[in-house]
Structure formats: C-alpha cells, structure tokens
C-alpha cells in the first residue's frame, strides 16, 4: 500500500513563503514522476507543478512560474514545493500525487495513481 503524506501548510501573509513536503512510502519512489495540485473552495483541482523521476525535468502552471519550485530527494522519498511571493489566490488545499511517468499529460489529474490527503495553505491579505 502506497501512502503519500503532505505537510508544511499553514497561514501566511501576502508575500510570504512556505515549503510543502510530501513523503511517500515504498521502495520505488525514485521510479516515479511526482506532481503537486491544488483545489480552492468551489473550484476544480488544478495542476501546480510536476517533475520526473530524477528531478531533471520540471513543469509549472503559468500562475506559479517564477514563484514556486518543485524538487525531490529520492534518498528521503520526499518531494517538495517551495512557494515564495505568495498571493491570496494561492489559497487552497495542496495535494501531492504519484505518476508512473511524466508524459505529456502531466497537467491532468488522470494518470496519477496515488494521492495524499492534502495540506491547507491560506494566504492572508
């Protein structure tokens, strides 16, 4: 049974920073691509960032490009999302997810086979 556990969310002021972490159980973490998505109240879950198994290839939503950085530490089975210059519109529940291969449809929720329970990020103005 694969489990993904996010942490690091919280309340932050506009312009502040947070780093989210997602620890994945299992021995094959380094074989998988990983992604971060977010869901605000009343909205659909949307893509934030993704990276391949090595971390050498990364993708970002236009809304976070230049402010967020996705990275991974395969020795720790962990993927990170560093979020800087936070805005009120970044407020959402953030989810990490595992994907067998990065592929061309990384921005769709389809293709991710395991998801974490989510961590709340609230940006106050």
ChimeraX commands (.cxc) that place a marker at each C-alpha (Angstrom):
marker #1 position 0.00,0.00,0.00 radius 0.5
marker #1 position 1.46,3.30,-1.11 radius 0.5
marker #1 position 0.87,6.32,1.10 radius 0.5
marker #1 position 1.62,9.96,0.45 radius 0.5
marker #1 position 1.64,12.36,3.38 radius 0.5
marker #1 position 1.85,16.11,2.88 radius 0.5
marker #1 position 2.97,18.61,5.48 radius 0.5
marker #1 position 4.09,22.20,5.73 radius 0.5
marker #1 position 0.86,24.04,5.05 radius 0.5
marker #1 position -0.37,26.88,7.18 radius 0.5
marker #1 position -1.36,30.52,7.37 radius 0.5
marker #1 position 0.99,33.07,5.82 radius 0.5
marker #1 position 0.77,36.71,4.86 radius 0.5
marker #1 position 0.88,38.01,1.31 radius 0.5
marker #1 position 4.43,37.91,0.03 radius 0.5
marker #1 position 5.46,35.22,2.46 radius 0.5
marker #1 position 6.87,31.75,1.83 radius 0.5
marker #1 position 6.07,28.17,2.70 radius 0.5
marker #1 position 7.68,24.85,1.87 radius 0.5
marker #1 position 5.44,21.85,1.45 radius 0.5
marker #1 position 6.76,18.32,1.81 radius 0.5
marker #1 position 5.30,15.03,0.66 radius 0.5
marker #1 position 6.74,11.79,1.99 radius 0.5
marker #1 position 5.90,8.65,0.01 radius 0.5
marker #1 position 6.05,5.14,1.39 radius 0.5
marker #1 position 7.53,2.30,-0.62 radius 0.5
marker #1 position 10.87,1.41,-2.09 radius 0.5
marker #1 position 10.25,2.56,-5.66 radius 0.5
marker #1 position 9.79,6.29,-5.11 radius 0.5
marker #1 position 12.70,7.14,-7.40 radius 0.5
marker #1 position 10.98,5.35,-10.30 radius 0.5
marker #1 position 8.02,7.70,-10.40 radius 0.5
marker #1 position 7.22,11.19,-11.51 radius 0.5
marker #1 position 5.50,13.37,-8.93 radius 0.5
marker #1 position 3.14,16.29,-9.07 radius 0.5
marker #1 position 1.52,18.96,-6.94 radius 0.5
marker #1 position -2.07,20.06,-7.46 radius 0.5
marker #1 position -4.31,22.43,-5.53 radius 0.5
marker #1 position -8.02,22.90,-5.01 radius 0.5
marker #1 position -9.69,26.07,-3.79 radius 0.5
marker #1 position -13.24,26.06,-2.39 radius 0.5
marker #1 position -15.80,25.71,-5.15 radius 0.5
marker #1 position -13.16,25.14,-7.82 radius 0.5
marker #1 position -11.77,22.14,-9.62 radius 0.5
marker #1 position -8.44,20.65,-8.69 radius 0.5
marker #1 position -5.72,22.31,-10.77 radius 0.5
marker #1 position -2.17,21.49,-11.72 radius 0.5
marker #1 position 0.63,23.35,-9.95 radius 0.5
marker #1 position 3.92,21.62,-10.74 radius 0.5
marker #1 position 5.43,18.28,-11.70 radius 0.5
marker #1 position 8.83,16.69,-12.09 radius 0.5
marker #1 position 10.26,13.48,-13.50 radius 0.5
marker #1 position 11.93,10.67,-11.56 radius 0.5
marker #1 position 15.29,12.41,-11.34 radius 0.5
marker #1 position 14.04,15.96,-10.88 radius 0.5
marker #1 position 15.83,16.96,-14.07 radius 0.5
marker #1 position 12.62,17.86,-15.87 radius 0.5
marker #1 position 10.08,20.17,-14.26 radius 0.5
marker #1 position 6.84,21.80,-15.34 radius 0.5
marker #1 position 4.85,24.61,-13.76 radius 0.5
marker #1 position 1.47,26.20,-14.15 radius 0.5
marker #1 position 1.76,29.71,-15.58 radius 0.5
marker #1 position 0.20,31.10,-12.41 radius 0.5
marker #1 position 3.08,29.92,-10.22 radius 0.5
marker #1 position 6.03,30.04,-12.62 radius 0.5
marker #1 position 8.89,32.03,-11.15 radius 0.5
marker #1 position 7.44,31.85,-7.63 radius 0.5
marker #1 position 7.20,28.13,-6.88 radius 0.5
marker #1 position 9.92,25.47,-7.15 radius 0.5
marker #1 position 9.34,21.72,-7.16 radius 0.5
marker #1 position 12.18,19.40,-6.16 radius 0.5
marker #1 position 12.74,15.92,-4.80 radius 0.5
marker #1 position 15.10,13.96,-2.61 radius 0.5
marker #1 position 14.95,10.33,-3.65 radius 0.5
marker #1 position 17.01,9.23,-0.67 radius 0.5
marker #1 position 14.26,10.57,1.59 radius 0.5
marker #1 position 11.30,9.54,-0.59 radius 0.5
marker #1 position 10.21,13.16,-0.48 radius 0.5
marker #1 position 9.02,15.76,-2.95 radius 0.5
marker #1 position 8.96,19.44,-2.05 radius 0.5
marker #1 position 7.15,22.55,-3.19 radius 0.5
marker #1 position 8.87,25.79,-2.24 radius 0.5
marker #1 position 6.35,28.60,-2.50 radius 0.5
marker #1 position 7.56,32.20,-2.49 radius 0.5
marker #1 position 5.82,35.55,-3.03 radius 0.5
marker #1 position 2.52,34.00,-2.03 radius 0.5
marker #1 position -0.71,35.65,-3.13 radius 0.5
marker #1 position -4.27,35.36,-1.79 radius 0.5
marker #1 position -5.20,33.40,-4.92 radius 0.5
marker #1 position -2.72,30.70,-3.88 radius 0.5
marker #1 position -5.05,29.80,-1.01 radius 0.5
marker #1 position -6.13,26.18,-1.47 radius 0.5
marker #1 position -5.65,22.64,-0.29 radius 0.5
marker #1 position -2.45,21.34,-1.84 radius 0.5
marker #1 position -2.11,17.70,-2.86 radius 0.5
marker #1 position 0.87,15.67,-3.97 radius 0.5
marker #1 position 0.40,12.75,-6.32 radius 0.5
marker #1 position 2.44,9.98,-7.91 radius 0.5
marker #1 position 2.60,9.24,-11.61 radius 0.5
marker #1 position 4.29,6.26,-13.34 radius 0.5
marker #1 position 5.88,8.51,-15.97 radius 0.5
marker #1 position 5.83,12.26,-16.52 radius 0.5
marker #1 position 4.43,12.13,-20.05 radius 0.5
marker #1 position 2.70,14.86,-21.98 radius 0.5
marker #1 position -0.47,14.98,-19.92 radius 0.5
marker #1 position 1.17,15.74,-16.58 radius 0.5
marker #1 position -1.24,18.64,-16.01 radius 0.5
marker #1 position -4.28,16.35,-15.88 radius 0.5
marker #1 position -5.26,14.56,-12.69 radius 0.5
marker #1 position -5.73,11.42,-14.78 radius 0.5
marker #1 position -2.59,9.34,-14.81 radius 0.5
marker #1 position -1.69,10.00,-11.19 radius 0.5
marker #1 position -2.31,6.77,-9.33 radius 0.5
marker #1 position -1.88,7.74,-5.68 radius 0.5
marker #1 position -2.75,10.98,-3.88 radius 0.5
marker #1 position -2.06,12.44,-0.48 radius 0.5
marker #1 position -4.72,13.74,1.86 radius 0.5
marker #1 position -3.83,17.38,1.25 radius 0.5
marker #1 position -2.49,20.25,3.31 radius 0.5
marker #1 position -4.18,23.63,3.67 radius 0.5
marker #1 position -2.39,26.79,2.56 radius 0.5
marker #1 position -4.03,30.09,3.45 radius 0.5
marker #1 position -2.58,33.40,2.30 radius 0.5
marker #1 position -4.00,36.38,4.14 radius 0.5
marker #1 position -4.02,39.94,2.94 radius 0.5
marker link #1:1,2 radius 0.2
marker link #1:2,3 radius 0.2
marker link #1:3,4 radius 0.2
marker link #1:4,5 radius 0.2
marker link #1:5,6 radius 0.2
marker link #1:6,7 radius 0.2
marker link #1:7,8 radius 0.2
marker link #1:8,9 radius 0.2
marker link #1:9,10 radius 0.2
marker link #1:10,11 radius 0.2
marker link #1:11,12 radius 0.2
marker link #1:12,13 radius 0.2
marker link #1:13,14 radius 0.2
marker link #1:14,15 radius 0.2
marker link #1:15,16 radius 0.2
marker link #1:16,17 radius 0.2
marker link #1:17,18 radius 0.2
marker link #1:18,19 radius 0.2
marker link #1:19,20 radius 0.2
marker link #1:20,21 radius 0.2
marker link #1:21,22 radius 0.2
marker link #1:22,23 radius 0.2
marker link #1:23,24 radius 0.2
marker link #1:24,25 radius 0.2
marker link #1:25,26 radius 0.2
marker link #1:26,27 radius 0.2
marker link #1:27,28 radius 0.2
marker link #1:28,29 radius 0.2
marker link #1:29,30 radius 0.2
marker link #1:30,31 radius 0.2
marker link #1:31,32 radius 0.2
marker link #1:32,33 radius 0.2
marker link #1:33,34 radius 0.2
marker link #1:34,35 radius 0.2
marker link #1:35,36 radius 0.2
marker link #1:36,37 radius 0.2
marker link #1:37,38 radius 0.2
marker link #1:38,39 radius 0.2
marker link #1:39,40 radius 0.2
marker link #1:40,41 radius 0.2
marker link #1:41,42 radius 0.2
marker link #1:42,43 radius 0.2
marker link #1:43,44 radius 0.2
marker link #1:44,45 radius 0.2
marker link #1:45,46 radius 0.2
marker link #1:46,47 radius 0.2
marker link #1:47,48 radius 0.2
marker link #1:48,49 radius 0.2
marker link #1:49,50 radius 0.2
marker link #1:50,51 radius 0.2
marker link #1:51,52 radius 0.2
marker link #1:52,53 radius 0.2
marker link #1:53,54 radius 0.2
marker link #1:54,55 radius 0.2
marker link #1:55,56 radius 0.2
marker link #1:56,57 radius 0.2
marker link #1:57,58 radius 0.2
marker link #1:58,59 radius 0.2
marker link #1:59,60 radius 0.2
marker link #1:60,61 radius 0.2
marker link #1:61,62 radius 0.2
marker link #1:62,63 radius 0.2
marker link #1:63,64 radius 0.2
marker link #1:64,65 radius 0.2
marker link #1:65,66 radius 0.2
marker link #1:66,67 radius 0.2
marker link #1:67,68 radius 0.2
marker link #1:68,69 radius 0.2
marker link #1:69,70 radius 0.2
marker link #1:70,71 radius 0.2
marker link #1:71,72 radius 0.2
marker link #1:72,73 radius 0.2
marker link #1:73,74 radius 0.2
marker link #1:74,75 radius 0.2
marker link #1:75,76 radius 0.2
marker link #1:76,77 radius 0.2
marker link #1:77,78 radius 0.2
marker link #1:78,79 radius 0.2
marker link #1:79,80 radius 0.2
marker link #1:80,81 radius 0.2
marker link #1:81,82 radius 0.2
marker link #1:82,83 radius 0.2
marker link #1:83,84 radius 0.2
marker link #1:84,85 radius 0.2
marker link #1:85,86 radius 0.2
marker link #1:86,87 radius 0.2
marker link #1:87,88 radius 0.2
marker link #1:88,89 radius 0.2
marker link #1:89,90 radius 0.2
marker link #1:90,91 radius 0.2
marker link #1:91,92 radius 0.2
marker link #1:92,93 radius 0.2
marker link #1:93,94 radius 0.2
marker link #1:94,95 radius 0.2
marker link #1:95,96 radius 0.2
marker link #1:96,97 radius 0.2
marker link #1:97,98 radius 0.2
marker link #1:98,99 radius 0.2
marker link #1:99,100 radius 0.2
marker link #1:100,101 radius 0.2
marker link #1:101,102 radius 0.2
marker link #1:102,103 radius 0.2
marker link #1:103,104 radius 0.2
marker link #1:104,105 radius 0.2
marker link #1:105,106 radius 0.2
marker link #1:106,107 radius 0.2
marker link #1:107,108 radius 0.2
marker link #1:108,109 radius 0.2
marker link #1:109,110 radius 0.2
marker link #1:110,111 radius 0.2
marker link #1:111,112 radius 0.2
marker link #1:112,113 radius 0.2
marker link #1:113,114 radius 0.2
marker link #1:114,115 radius 0.2
marker link #1:115,116 radius 0.2
marker link #1:116,117 radius 0.2
marker link #1:117,118 radius 0.2
marker link #1:118,119 radius 0.2
marker link #1:119,120 radius 0.2
marker link #1:120,121 radius 0.2
marker link #1:121,122 radius 0.2
marker link #1:122,123 radius 0.2
marker link #1:123,124 radius 0.2
marker link #1:124,125 radius 0.2
view
